[in-house]
Structures are given as structure tokens and as C-alpha cells.
Amino acid sequence: MPKFMSSHTLPPGAMKREQVNQLAEAARNDPVIKPYRSFCNLSEGKIVCVMEAPDKQTLAAWFEKMQVPCDGITPVELEGDRGTVANA
């Protein structure tokens, strides 16, 4: 399934760790989208997610359903890890 990276901006401190845990659980249990990796700085209101989904629109609809504002969703072409880069 294709991977997408998404960016999210919230008011600083608006989301709490408990809410992040709830979103992660919802993603793990979703029959269509699959969580891959997330990076959060809740005190600054910034979140970046990498998730698998059939397409960009499906992932955008999931974030809307979960009431998570989304700045943008971009398909992942290359994936790097500790200096090694491979096709996604």
C-alpha cells in the first residue's frame, strides 16, 4: 500500500498525549489506513505522520473523521533511515 506523509499544525498545547494515544489506537484498528510512524511536538502544536493508505483522499477523509487538522498530504517516493535511502 502506498505511504503518505502528512503535516498538522494545532494551537500549541491543544492536543494532549492521551489524545495522541487515542488517535494511534484508532489508526491501528482502522480496516483501511495503517499507521507507520509519527513525530509530535505538542507544546509547539506540530505533528508529522507517515501512514499507509490506498490514496491521498482516503487518508484526508480519515484525518477529517478524526477531527485532526491537516496542512497537507504528500506521497512518499523515497525513504531514508540513518543515512540509507531506498525507494518507498
PyMOL Python script that loads the backbone (N, CA, C, O; Angstrom):
from pymol import cmd

cmd.read_pdbstr("""\
ATOM      1  N   MET A   1       0.858  -1.172   0.000  1.00  0.00           N
ATOM      2  CA  MET A   1       0.000   0.000   0.000  1.00  0.00           C
ATOM      3  C   MET A   1       0.901   1.231   0.000  1.00  0.00           C
ATOM      4  O   MET A   1       1.939   1.221   0.662  1.00  0.00           O
ATOM      5  N   PRO A   2       0.538   2.290  -0.720  1.00  0.00           N
ATOM      6  CA  PRO A   2       1.367   3.500  -0.757  1.00  0.00           C
ATOM      7  C   PRO A   2       1.484   4.181   0.605  1.00  0.00           C
ATOM      8  O   PRO A   2       0.579   4.116   1.437  1.00  0.00           O
ATOM      9  N   LYS A   3       2.628   4.835   0.805  1.00  0.00           N
ATOM     10  CA  LYS A   3       2.848   5.616   2.029  1.00  0.00           C
ATOM     11  C   LYS A   3       2.675   7.094   1.715  1.00  0.00           C
ATOM     12  O   LYS A   3       2.994   7.562   0.623  1.00  0.00           O
ATOM     13  N   PHE A   4       2.158   7.817   2.712  1.00  0.00           N
ATOM     14  CA  PHE A   4       1.970   9.257   2.605  1.00  0.00           C
ATOM     15  C   PHE A   4       2.503   9.918   3.864  1.00  0.00           C
ATOM     16  O   PHE A   4       2.373   9.374   4.961  1.00  0.00           O
ATOM     17  N   MET A   5       3.109  11.101   3.705  1.00  0.00           N
ATOM     18  CA  MET A   5       3.499  11.879   4.879  1.00  0.00           C
ATOM     19  C   MET A   5       2.525  13.054   4.978  1.00  0.00           C
ATOM     20  O   MET A   5       2.165  13.678   3.980  1.00  0.00           O
ATOM     21  N   SER A   6       2.118  13.329   6.196  1.00  0.00           N
ATOM     22  CA  SER A   6       1.172  14.422   6.421  1.00  0.00           C
ATOM     23  C   SER A   6       1.729  15.343   7.489  1.00  0.00           C
ATOM     24  O   SER A   6       2.453  14.919   8.390  1.00  0.00           O
ATOM     25  N   SER A   7       1.374  16.614   7.367  1.00  0.00           N
ATOM     26  CA  SER A   7       1.790  17.587   8.380  1.00  0.00           C
ATOM     27  C   SER A   7       0.535  18.222   8.974  1.00  0.00           C
ATOM     28  O   SER A   7      -0.471  18.431   8.295  1.00  0.00           O
ATOM     29  N   HIS A   8       0.636  18.517  10.264  1.00  0.00           N
ATOM     30  CA  HIS A   8      -0.516  19.019  11.013  1.00  0.00           C
ATOM     31  C   HIS A   8      -0.048  20.122  11.949  1.00  0.00           C
ATOM     32  O   HIS A   8       0.956  19.976  12.646  1.00  0.00           O
ATOM     33  N   THR A   9      -0.788  21.231  11.956  1.00  0.00           N
ATOM     34  CA  THR A   9      -0.498  22.336  12.867  1.00  0.00           C
ATOM     35  C   THR A   9      -1.729  22.569  13.735  1.00  0.00           C
ATOM     36  O   THR A   9      -2.842  22.745  13.239  1.00  0.00           O
ATOM     37  N   LEU A  10      -1.496  22.565  15.041  1.00  0.00           N
ATOM     38  CA  LEU A  10      -2.551  22.794  16.025  1.00  0.00           C
ATOM     39  C   LEU A  10      -2.121  23.957  16.907  1.00  0.00           C
ATOM     40  O   LEU A  10      -0.939  24.301  16.929  1.00  0.00           O
ATOM     41  N   PRO A  11      -3.034  24.561  17.621  1.00  0.00           N
ATOM     42  CA  PRO A  11      -2.600  25.559  18.602  1.00  0.00           C
ATOM     43  C   PRO A  11      -1.654  24.885  19.614  1.00  0.00           C
ATOM     44  O   PRO A  11      -1.918  23.763  20.047  1.00  0.00           O
ATOM     45  N   PRO A  12      -0.577  25.549  19.984  1.00  0.00           N
ATOM     46  CA  PRO A  12       0.357  24.954  20.943  1.00  0.00           C
ATOM     47  C   PRO A  12      -0.367  24.455  22.198  1.00  0.00           C
ATOM     48  O   PRO A  12      -1.144  25.183  22.818  1.00  0.00           O
ATOM     49  N   GLY A  13      -0.095  23.203  22.554  1.00  0.00           N
ATOM     50  CA  GLY A  13      -0.687  22.614  23.741  1.00  0.00           C
ATOM     51  C   GLY A  13      -2.139  22.166  23.600  1.00  0.00           C
ATOM     52  O   GLY A  13      -2.725  21.677  24.567  1.00  0.00           O
ATOM     53  N   ALA A  14      -2.733  22.325  22.411  1.00  0.00           N
ATOM     54  CA  ALA A  14      -4.148  21.987  22.236  1.00  0.00           C
ATOM     55  C   ALA A  14      -4.402  20.488  22.286  1.00  0.00           C
ATOM     56  O   ALA A  14      -5.473  20.057  22.714  1.00  0.00           O
ATOM     57  N   MET A  15      -3.431  19.686  21.856  1.00  0.00           N
ATOM     58  CA  MET A  15      -3.586  18.237  21.888  1.00  0.00           C
ATOM     59  C   MET A  15      -2.734  17.680  23.030  1.00  0.00           C
ATOM     60  O   MET A  15      -1.597  18.100  23.243  1.00  0.00           O
ATOM     61  N   LYS A  16      -3.302  16.743  23.741  1.00  0.00           N
ATOM     62  CA  LYS A  16      -2.618  16.109  24.870  1.00  0.00           C
ATOM     63  C   LYS A  16      -2.156  14.711  24.480  1.00  0.00           C
ATOM     64  O   LYS A  16      -2.635  14.141  23.499  1.00  0.00           O
ATOM     65  N   ARG A  17      -1.235  14.171  25.244  1.00  0.00           N
ATOM     66  CA  ARG A  17      -0.693  12.834  24.971  1.00  0.00           C
ATOM     67  C   ARG A  17      -1.806  11.790  24.910  1.00  0.00           C
ATOM     68  O   ARG A  17      -1.757  10.888  24.073  1.00  0.00           O
ATOM     69  N   GLU A  18      -2.794  11.898  25.772  1.00  0.00           N
ATOM     70  CA  GLU A  18      -3.901  10.945  25.765  1.00  0.00           C
ATOM     71  C   GLU A  18      -4.620  10.947  24.410  1.00  0.00           C
ATOM     72  O   GLU A  18      -4.999   9.888  23.908  1.00  0.00           O
ATOM     73  N   GLN A  19      -4.806  12.126  23.823  1.00  0.00           N
ATOM     74  CA  GLN A  19      -5.450  12.216  22.513  1.00  0.00           C
ATOM     75  C   GLN A  19      -4.586  11.564  21.432  1.00  0.00           C
ATOM     76  O   GLN A  19      -5.105  10.899  20.536  1.00  0.00           O
ATOM     77  N   VAL A  20      -3.280  11.754  21.517  1.00  0.00           N
ATOM     78  CA  VAL A  20      -2.371  11.108  20.562  1.00  0.00           C
ATOM     79  C   VAL A  20      -2.503   9.591  20.680  1.00  0.00           C
ATOM     80  O   VAL A  20      -2.565   8.889  19.670  1.00  0.00           O
ATOM     81  N   ASN A  21      -2.547   9.091  21.907  1.00  0.00           N
ATOM     82  CA  ASN A  21      -2.712   7.649  22.124  1.00  0.00           C
ATOM     83  C   ASN A  21      -4.022   7.146  21.526  1.00  0.00           C
ATOM     84  O   ASN A  21      -4.057   6.069  20.932  1.00  0.00           O
ATOM     85  N   GLN A  22      -5.096   7.916  21.677  1.00  0.00           N
ATOM     86  CA  GLN A  22      -6.394   7.535  21.119  1.00  0.00           C
ATOM     87  C   GLN A  22      -6.355   7.507  19.592  1.00  0.00           C
ATOM     88  O   GLN A  22      -6.910   6.604  18.966  1.00  0.00           O
ATOM     89  N   LEU A  23      -5.696   8.501  19.001  1.00  0.00           N
ATOM     90  CA  LEU A  23      -5.562   8.532  17.536  1.00  0.00           C
ATOM     91  C   LEU A  23      -4.739   7.348  17.045  1.00  0.00           C
ATOM     92  O   LEU A  23      -5.071   6.730  16.033  1.00  0.00           O
ATOM     93  N   ALA A  24      -3.668   7.035  17.762  1.00  0.00           N
ATOM     94  CA  ALA A  24      -2.825   5.901  17.379  1.00  0.00           C
ATOM     95  C   ALA A  24      -3.623   4.596  17.438  1.00  0.00           C
ATOM     96  O   ALA A  24      -3.511   3.754  16.548  1.00  0.00           O
ATOM     97  N   GLU A  25      -4.411   4.438  18.470  1.00  0.00           N
ATOM     98  CA  GLU A  25      -5.237   3.230  18.588  1.00  0.00           C
ATOM     99  C   GLU A  25      -6.270   3.158  17.468  1.00  0.00           C
ATOM    100  O   GLU A  25      -6.502   2.091  16.899  1.00  0.00           O
ATOM    101  N   ALA A  26      -6.882   4.285  17.155  1.00  0.00           N
ATOM    102  CA  ALA A  26      -7.865   4.320  16.069  1.00  0.00           C
ATOM    103  C   ALA A  26      -7.207   3.945  14.744  1.00  0.00           C
ATOM    104  O   ALA A  26      -7.805   3.230  13.940  1.00  0.00           O
ATOM    105  N   ALA A  27      -5.990   4.414  14.510  1.00  0.00           N
ATOM    106  CA  ALA A  27      -5.279   4.088  13.280  1.00  0.00           C
ATOM    107  C   ALA A  27      -4.924   2.599  13.242  1.00  0.00           C
ATOM    108  O   ALA A  27      -5.064   1.951  12.205  1.00  0.00           O
ATOM    109  N   ARG A  28      -4.468   2.063  14.367  1.00  0.00           N
ATOM    110  CA  ARG A  28      -4.120   0.629  14.424  1.00  0.00           C
ATOM    111  C   ARG A  28      -5.332  -0.254  14.135  1.00  0.00           C
ATOM    112  O   ARG A  28      -5.199  -1.332  13.554  1.00  0.00           O
ATOM    113  N   ASN A  29      -6.506   0.205  14.540  1.00  0.00           N
ATOM    114  CA  ASN A  29      -7.723  -0.592  14.383  1.00  0.00           C
ATOM    115  C   ASN A  29      -8.493  -0.294  13.104  1.00  0.00           C
ATOM    116  O   ASN A  29      -9.516  -0.925  12.842  1.00  0.00           O
ATOM    117  N   ASP A  30      -8.024   0.648  12.310  1.00  0.00           N
ATOM    118  CA  ASP A  30      -8.744   1.004  11.084  1.00  0.00           C
ATOM    119  C   ASP A  30      -8.565  -0.085  10.031  1.00  0.00           C
ATOM    120  O   ASP A  30      -7.450  -0.570   9.840  1.00  0.00           O
ATOM    121  N   PRO A  31      -9.633  -0.478   9.346  1.00  0.00           N
ATOM    122  CA  PRO A  31      -9.511  -1.538   8.342  1.00  0.00           C
ATOM    123  C   PRO A  31      -8.861  -1.089   7.031  1.00  0.00           C
ATOM    124  O   PRO A  31      -8.503  -1.928   6.204  1.00  0.00           O
ATOM    125  N   VAL A  32      -8.704   0.229   6.831  1.00  0.00           N
ATOM    126  CA  VAL A  32      -8.208   0.720   5.541  1.00  0.00           C
ATOM    127  C   VAL A  32      -6.833   1.375   5.651  1.00  0.00           C
ATOM    128  O   VAL A  32      -5.914   1.003   4.922  1.00  0.00           O
ATOM    129  N   ILE A  33      -6.682   2.342   6.548  1.00  0.00           N
ATOM    130  CA  ILE A  33      -5.380   3.023   6.675  1.00  0.00           C
ATOM    131  C   ILE A  33      -4.530   2.294   7.711  1.00  0.00           C
ATOM    132  O   ILE A  33      -5.050   1.621   8.601  1.00  0.00           O
ATOM    133  N   LYS A  34      -3.217   2.440   7.578  1.00  0.00           N
ATOM    134  CA  LYS A  34      -2.297   1.797   8.510  1.00  0.00           C
ATOM    135  C   LYS A  34      -1.266   2.814   8.990  1.00  0.00           C
ATOM    136  O   LYS A  34      -0.642   3.489   8.171  1.00  0.00           O
ATOM    137  N   PRO A  35      -1.079   2.932  10.301  1.00  0.00           N
ATOM    138  CA  PRO A  35      -0.066   3.855  10.807  1.00  0.00           C
ATOM    139  C   PRO A  35       1.326   3.295  10.524  1.00  0.00           C
ATOM    140  O   PRO A  35       1.527   2.081  10.531  1.00  0.00           O
ATOM    141  N   TYR A  36       2.277   4.180  10.279  1.00  0.00           N
ATOM    142  CA  TYR A  36       3.652   3.762  10.031  1.00  0.00           C
ATOM    143  C   TYR A  36       4.593   4.424  11.036  1.00  0.00           C
ATOM    144  O   TYR A  36       5.336   3.745  11.745  1.00  0.00           O
ATOM    145  N   ARG A  37       4.554   5.761  11.088  1.00  0.00           N
ATOM    146  CA  ARG A  37       5.432   6.479  12.018  1.00  0.00           C
ATOM    147  C   ARG A  37       4.881   7.882  12.244  1.00  0.00           C
ATOM    148  O   ARG A  37       4.288   8.473  11.341  1.00  0.00           O
ATOM    149  N   SER A  38       5.076   8.413  13.443  1.00  0.00           N
ATOM    150  CA  SER A  38       4.624   9.770  13.754  1.00  0.00           C
ATOM    151  C   SER A  38       5.677  10.490  14.576  1.00  0.00           C
ATOM    152  O   SER A  38       6.435   9.878  15.328  1.00  0.00           O
ATOM    153  N   PHE A  39       5.705  11.796  14.413  1.00  0.00           N
ATOM    154  CA  PHE A  39       6.584  12.669  15.187  1.00  0.00           C
ATOM    155  C   PHE A  39       5.728  13.812  15.709  1.00  0.00           C
ATOM    156  O   PHE A  39       5.022  14.460  14.936  1.00  0.00           O
ATOM    157  N   CYS A  40       5.782  14.065  17.008  1.00  0.00           N
ATOM    158  CA  CYS A  40       4.917  15.077  17.608  1.00  0.00           C
ATOM    159  C   CYS A  40       5.719  16.026  18.498  1.00  0.00           C
ATOM    160  O   CYS A  40       6.612  15.608  19.235  1.00  0.00           O
ATOM    161  N   ASN A  41       5.382  17.298  18.410  1.00  0.00           N
ATOM    162  CA  ASN A  41       5.821  18.282  19.389  1.00  0.00           C
ATOM    163  C   ASN A  41       4.551  19.014  19.802  1.00  0.00           C
ATOM    164  O   ASN A  41       4.185  20.031  19.214  1.00  0.00           O
ATOM    165  N   LEU A  42       3.894  18.485  20.810  1.00  0.00           N
ATOM    166  CA  LEU A  42       2.595  19.010  21.214  1.00  0.00           C
ATOM    167  C   LEU A  42       2.700  20.405  21.804  1.00  0.00           C
ATOM    168  O   LEU A  42       1.776  21.205  21.657  1.00  0.00           O
ATOM    169  N   SER A  43       3.808  20.711  22.469  1.00  0.00           N
ATOM    170  CA  SER A  43       3.949  22.044  23.068  1.00  0.00           C
ATOM    171  C   SER A  43       4.047  23.122  21.990  1.00  0.00           C
ATOM    172  O   SER A  43       3.712  24.279  22.244  1.00  0.00           O
ATOM    173  N   GLU A  44       4.506  22.754  20.784  1.00  0.00           N
ATOM    174  CA  GLU A  44       4.544  23.709  19.660  1.00  0.00           C
ATOM    175  C   GLU A  44       3.406  23.483  18.671  1.00  0.00           C
ATOM    176  O   GLU A  44       3.248  24.255  17.725  1.00  0.00           O
ATOM    177  N   GLY A  45       2.612  22.433  18.879  1.00  0.00           N
ATOM    178  CA  GLY A  45       1.468  22.169  18.015  1.00  0.00           C
ATOM    179  C   GLY A  45       1.832  21.644  16.640  1.00  0.00           C
ATOM    180  O   GLY A  45       1.162  21.963  15.658  1.00  0.00           O
ATOM    181  N   LYS A  46       2.891  20.838  16.555  1.00  0.00           N
ATOM    182  CA  LYS A  46       3.334  20.298  15.260  1.00  0.00           C
ATOM    183  C   LYS A  46       3.334  18.775  15.300  1.00  0.00           C
ATOM    184  O   LYS A  46       3.837  18.164  16.242  1.00  0.00           O
ATOM    185  N   ILE A  47       2.756  18.171  14.255  1.00  0.00           N
ATOM    186  CA  ILE A  47       2.727  16.718  14.117  1.00  0.00           C
ATOM    187  C   ILE A  47       3.041  16.367  12.669  1.00  0.00           C
ATOM    188  O   ILE A  47       2.530  16.998  11.745  1.00  0.00           O
ATOM    189  N   VAL A  48       3.882  15.360  12.479  1.00  0.00           N
ATOM    190  CA  VAL A  48       4.165  14.811  11.159  1.00  0.00           C
ATOM    191  C   VAL A  48       3.898  13.314  11.246  1.00  0.00           C
ATOM    192  O   VAL A  48       4.386  12.643  12.155  1.00  0.00           O
ATOM    193  N   CYS A  49       3.123  12.795  10.301  1.00  0.00           N
ATOM    194  CA  CYS A  49       2.785  11.372  10.292  1.00  0.00           C
ATOM    195  C   CYS A  49       3.194  10.759   8.958  1.00  0.00           C
ATOM    196  O   CYS A  49       3.159  11.413   7.916  1.00  0.00           O
ATOM    197  N   VAL A  50       3.578   9.500   9.015  1.00  0.00           N
ATOM    198  CA  VAL A  50       3.741   8.692   7.810  1.00  0.00           C
ATOM    199  C   VAL A  50       2.769   7.540   7.978  1.00  0.00           C
ATOM    200  O   VAL A  50       2.831   6.786   8.949  1.00  0.00           O
ATOM    201  N   MET A  51       1.860   7.419   7.000  1.00  0.00           N
ATOM    202  CA  MET A  51       0.823   6.398   7.089  1.00  0.00           C
ATOM    203  C   MET A  51       0.640   5.745   5.733  1.00  0.00           C
ATOM    204  O   MET A  51       0.954   6.333   4.698  1.00  0.00           O
ATOM    205  N   GLU A  52       0.134   4.535   5.749  1.00  0.00           N
ATOM    206  CA  GLU A  52      -0.205   3.830   4.516  1.00  0.00           C
ATOM    207  C   GLU A  52      -1.709   3.976   4.275  1.00  0.00           C
ATOM    208  O   GLU A  52      -2.517   3.885   5.200  1.00  0.00           O
ATOM    209  N   ALA A  53      -2.058   4.204   3.015  1.00  0.00           N
ATOM    210  CA  ALA A  53      -3.464   4.336   2.637  1.00  0.00           C
ATOM    211  C   ALA A  53      -3.586   4.027   1.150  1.00  0.00           C
ATOM    212  O   ALA A  53      -2.608   4.135   0.411  1.00  0.00           O
ATOM    213  N   PRO A  54      -4.773   3.644   0.711  1.00  0.00           N
ATOM    214  CA  PRO A  54      -4.944   3.365  -0.716  1.00  0.00           C
ATOM    215  C   PRO A  54      -4.665   4.590  -1.588  1.00  0.00           C
ATOM    216  O   PRO A  54      -4.147   4.470  -2.698  1.00  0.00           O
ATOM    217  N   ASP A  55      -5.018   5.771  -1.068  1.00  0.00           N
ATOM    218  CA  ASP A  55      -4.799   7.008  -1.816  1.00  0.00           C
ATOM    219  C   ASP A  55      -4.868   8.201  -0.859  1.00  0.00           C
ATOM    220  O   ASP A  55      -5.256   8.075   0.302  1.00  0.00           O
ATOM    221  N   LYS A  56      -4.485   9.340  -1.380  1.00  0.00           N
ATOM    222  CA  LYS A  56      -4.421  10.583  -0.603  1.00  0.00           C
ATOM    223  C   LYS A  56      -5.798  10.977  -0.052  1.00  0.00           C
ATOM    224  O   LYS A  56      -5.909  11.419   1.092  1.00  0.00           O
ATOM    225  N   GLN A  57      -6.834  10.816  -0.865  1.00  0.00           N
ATOM    226  CA  GLN A  57      -8.182  11.218  -0.468  1.00  0.00           C
ATOM    227  C   GLN A  57      -8.692  10.389   0.708  1.00  0.00           C
ATOM    228  O   GLN A  57      -9.369  10.915   1.592  1.00  0.00           O
ATOM    229  N   THR A  58      -8.373   9.106   0.722  1.00  0.00           N
ATOM    230  CA  THR A  58      -8.794   8.236   1.823  1.00  0.00           C
ATOM    231  C   THR A  58      -8.149   8.675   3.126  1.00  0.00           C
ATOM    232  O   THR A  58      -8.799   8.706   4.171  1.00  0.00           O
ATOM    233  N   LEU A  59      -6.869   9.013   3.060  1.00  0.00           N
ATOM    234  CA  LEU A  59      -6.174   9.460   4.268  1.00  0.00           C
ATOM    235  C   LEU A  59      -6.713  10.813   4.730  1.00  0.00           C
ATOM    236  O   LEU A  59      -6.902  11.028   5.927  1.00  0.00           O
ATOM    237  N   ALA A  60      -6.962  11.724   3.792  1.00  0.00           N
ATOM    238  CA  ALA A  60      -7.523  13.027   4.146  1.00  0.00           C
ATOM    239  C   ALA A  60      -8.880  12.864   4.820  1.00  0.00           C
ATOM    240  O   ALA A  60      -9.177  13.557   5.792  1.00  0.00           O
ATOM    241  N   ALA A  61      -9.705  11.952   4.310  1.00  0.00           N
ATOM    242  CA  ALA A  61     -11.024  11.700   4.907  1.00  0.00           C
ATOM    243  C   ALA A  61     -10.881  11.129   6.319  1.00  0.00           C
ATOM    244  O   ALA A  61     -11.680  11.452   7.198  1.00  0.00           O
ATOM    245  N   TRP A  62      -9.866  10.281   6.543  1.00  0.00           N
ATOM    246  CA  TRP A  62      -9.643   9.725   7.883  1.00  0.00           C
ATOM    247  C   TRP A  62      -9.283  10.821   8.866  1.00  0.00           C
ATOM    248  O   TRP A  62      -9.829  10.865   9.969  1.00  0.00           O
ATOM    249  N   PHE A  63      -8.361  11.719   8.480  1.00  0.00           N
ATOM    250  CA  PHE A  63      -7.997  12.820   9.376  1.00  0.00           C
ATOM    251  C   PHE A  63      -9.204  13.716   9.655  1.00  0.00           C
ATOM    252  O   PHE A  63      -9.382  14.185  10.779  1.00  0.00           O
ATOM    253  N   GLU A  64     -10.026  13.952   8.647  1.00  0.00           N
ATOM    254  CA  GLU A  64     -11.235  14.764   8.855  1.00  0.00           C
ATOM    255  C   GLU A  64     -12.183  14.067   9.834  1.00  0.00           C
ATOM    256  O   GLU A  64     -12.726  14.702  10.738  1.00  0.00           O
ATOM    257  N   LYS A  65     -12.379  12.764   9.649  1.00  0.00           N
ATOM    258  CA  LYS A  65     -13.245  11.991  10.549  1.00  0.00           C
ATOM    259  C   LYS A  65     -12.725  12.049  11.988  1.00  0.00           C
ATOM    260  O   LYS A  65     -13.505  12.105  12.939  1.00  0.00           O
ATOM    261  N   MET A  66     -11.394  12.035  12.135  1.00  0.00           N
ATOM    262  CA  MET A  66     -10.787  12.062  13.462  1.00  0.00           C
ATOM    263  C   MET A  66     -10.649  13.483  14.009  1.00  0.00           C
ATOM    264  O   MET A  66     -10.141  13.679  15.113  1.00  0.00           O
ATOM    265  N   GLN A  67     -11.097  14.464  13.241  1.00  0.00           N
ATOM    266  CA  GLN A  67     -11.062  15.882  13.620  1.00  0.00           C
ATOM    267  C   GLN A  67      -9.636  16.371  13.888  1.00  0.00           C
ATOM    268  O   GLN A  67      -9.378  17.102  14.844  1.00  0.00           O
ATOM    269  N   VAL A  68      -8.719  15.943  13.012  1.00  0.00           N
ATOM    270  CA  VAL A  68      -7.326  16.385  13.088  1.00  0.00           C
ATOM    271  C   VAL A  68      -7.069  17.302  11.894  1.00  0.00           C
ATOM    272  O   VAL A  68      -7.126  16.847  10.751  1.00  0.00           O
ATOM    273  N   PRO A  69      -6.787  18.590  12.137  1.00  0.00           N
ATOM    274  CA  PRO A  69      -6.499  19.490  11.018  1.00  0.00           C
ATOM    275  C   PRO A  69      -5.269  19.004  10.262  1.00  0.00           C
ATOM    276  O   PRO A  69      -4.304  18.531  10.862  1.00  0.00           O
ATOM    277  N   CYS A  70      -5.315  19.125   8.956  1.00  0.00           N
ATOM    278  CA  CYS A  70      -4.228  18.621   8.122  1.00  0.00           C
ATOM    279  C   CYS A  70      -3.750  19.731   7.180  1.00  0.00           C
ATOM    280  O   CYS A  70      -4.529  20.264   6.390  1.00  0.00           O
ATOM    281  N   ASP A  71      -2.456  20.073   7.275  1.00  0.00           N
ATOM    282  CA  ASP A  71      -1.882  21.093   6.403  1.00  0.00           C
ATOM    283  C   ASP A  71      -1.652  20.563   4.995  1.00  0.00           C
ATOM    284  O   ASP A  71      -1.806  21.294   4.017  1.00  0.00           O
ATOM    285  N   GLY A  72      -1.287  19.299   4.894  1.00  0.00           N
ATOM    286  CA  GLY A  72      -1.026  18.716   3.584  1.00  0.00           C
ATOM    287  C   GLY A  72      -0.670  17.249   3.685  1.00  0.00           C
ATOM    288  O   GLY A  72      -0.219  16.768   4.725  1.00  0.00           O
ATOM    289  N   ILE A  73      -0.884  16.540   2.570  1.00  0.00           N
ATOM    290  CA  ILE A  73      -0.560  15.121   2.459  1.00  0.00           C
ATOM    291  C   ILE A  73       0.240  14.942   1.182  1.00  0.00           C
ATOM    292  O   ILE A  73      -0.174  15.388   0.112  1.00  0.00           O
ATOM    293  N   THR A  74       1.398  14.282   1.298  1.00  0.00           N
ATOM    294  CA  THR A  74       2.303  14.103   0.163  1.00  0.00           C
ATOM    295  C   THR A  74       2.684  12.632   0.038  1.00  0.00           C
ATOM    296  O   THR A  74       3.026  12.000   1.037  1.00  0.00           O
ATOM    297  N   PRO A  75       2.631  12.070  -1.187  1.00  0.00           N
ATOM    298  CA  PRO A  75       3.085  10.687  -1.359  1.00  0.00           C
ATOM    299  C   PRO A  75       4.584  10.570  -1.066  1.00  0.00           C
ATOM    300  O   PRO A  75       5.357  11.473  -1.386  1.00  0.00           O
ATOM    301  N   VAL A  76       4.983   9.460  -0.459  1.00  0.00           N
ATOM    302  CA  VAL A  76       6.394   9.202  -0.169  1.00  0.00           C
ATOM    303  C   VAL A  76       6.997   8.460  -1.364  1.00  0.00           C
ATOM    304  O   VAL A  76       6.497   7.412  -1.771  1.00  0.00           O
ATOM    305  N   GLU A  77       8.073   9.016  -1.920  1.00  0.00           N
ATOM    306  CA  GLU A  77       8.774   8.368  -3.035  1.00  0.00           C
ATOM    307  C   GLU A  77      10.023   7.641  -2.564  1.00  0.00           C
ATOM    308  O   GLU A  77      10.310   6.530  -3.009  1.00  0.00           O
ATOM    309  N   LEU A  78      10.769   8.277  -1.653  1.00  0.00           N
ATOM    310  CA  LEU A  78      11.997   7.706  -1.117  1.00  0.00           C
ATOM    311  C   LEU A  78      11.917   7.693   0.399  1.00  0.00           C
ATOM    312  O   LEU A  78      11.299   8.564   1.011  1.00  0.00           O
ATOM    313  N   GLU A  79      12.548   6.700   0.991  1.00  0.00           N
ATOM    314  CA  GLU A  79      12.535   6.587   2.440  1.00  0.00           C
ATOM    315  C   GLU A  79      13.960   6.383   2.928  1.00  0.00           C
ATOM    316  O   GLU A  79      14.656   5.464   2.499  1.00  0.00           O
ATOM    317  N   GLY A  80      14.379   7.262   3.836  1.00  0.00           N
ATOM    318  CA  GLY A  80      15.723   7.168   4.385  1.00  0.00           C
ATOM    319  C   GLY A  80      15.703   6.764   5.840  1.00  0.00           C
ATOM    320  O   GLY A  80      14.782   7.110   6.580  1.00  0.00           O
ATOM    321  N   ASP A  81      16.727   6.027   6.248  1.00  0.00           N
ATOM    322  CA  ASP A  81      16.855   5.626   7.643  1.00  0.00           C
ATOM    323  C   ASP A  81      18.329   5.556   7.981  1.00  0.00           C
ATOM    324  O   ASP A  81      19.053   4.692   7.487  1.00  0.00           O
ATOM    325  N   ARG A  82      18.773   6.489   8.843  1.00  0.00           N
ATOM    326  CA  ARG A  82      20.163   6.512   9.313  1.00  0.00           C
ATOM    327  C   ARG A  82      21.175   6.521   8.184  1.00  0.00           C
ATOM    328  O   ARG A  82      22.177   5.807   8.226  1.00  0.00           O
ATOM    329  N   GLY A  83      20.901   7.346   7.165  1.00  0.00           N
ATOM    330  CA  GLY A  83      21.854   7.531   6.072  1.00  0.00           C
ATOM    331  C   GLY A  83      21.692   6.589   4.897  1.00  0.00           C
ATOM    332  O   GLY A  83      22.436   6.690   3.921  1.00  0.00           O
ATOM    333  N   THR A  84      20.743   5.681   4.967  1.00  0.00           N
ATOM    334  CA  THR A  84      20.474   4.771   3.849  1.00  0.00           C
ATOM    335  C   THR A  84      19.141   5.155   3.232  1.00  0.00           C
ATOM    336  O   THR A  84      18.138   5.279   3.935  1.00  0.00           O
ATOM    337  N   VAL A  85      19.131   5.344   1.910  1.00  0.00           N
ATOM    338  CA  VAL A  85      17.914   5.768   1.222  1.00  0.00           C
ATOM    339  C   VAL A  85      17.492   4.668   0.247  1.00  0.00           C
ATOM    340  O   VAL A  85      18.315   4.107  -0.476  1.00  0.00           O
ATOM    341  N   ALA A  86      16.189   4.373   0.247  1.00  0.00           N
ATOM    342  CA  ALA A  86      15.630   3.352  -0.637  1.00  0.00           C
ATOM    343  C   ALA A  86      14.308   3.834  -1.210  1.00  0.00           C
ATOM    344  O   ALA A  86      13.713   4.780  -0.694  1.00  0.00           O
ATOM    345  N   ASN A  87      13.853   3.200  -2.260  1.00  0.00           N
ATOM    346  CA  ASN A  87      12.536   3.503  -2.794  1.00  0.00           C
ATOM    347  C   ASN A  87      11.501   3.119  -1.748  1.00  0.00           C
ATOM    348  O   ASN A  87      11.658   2.127  -1.038  1.00  0.00           O
ATOM    349  N   ALA A  88      10.443   3.913  -1.662  1.00  0.00           N
ATOM    350  CA  ALA A  88       9.393   3.649  -0.670  1.00  0.00           C
ATOM    351  C   ALA A  88       8.543   2.480  -1.087  1.00  0.00           C
ATOM    352  O   ALA A  88       7.608   2.111  -0.375  1.00  0.00           O
TER     353      ALA A  88
END
""", "prot")
cmd.dss("prot")
cmd.show_as("cartoon", "prot")
cmd.util.cbc("prot")
cmd.orient("prot")
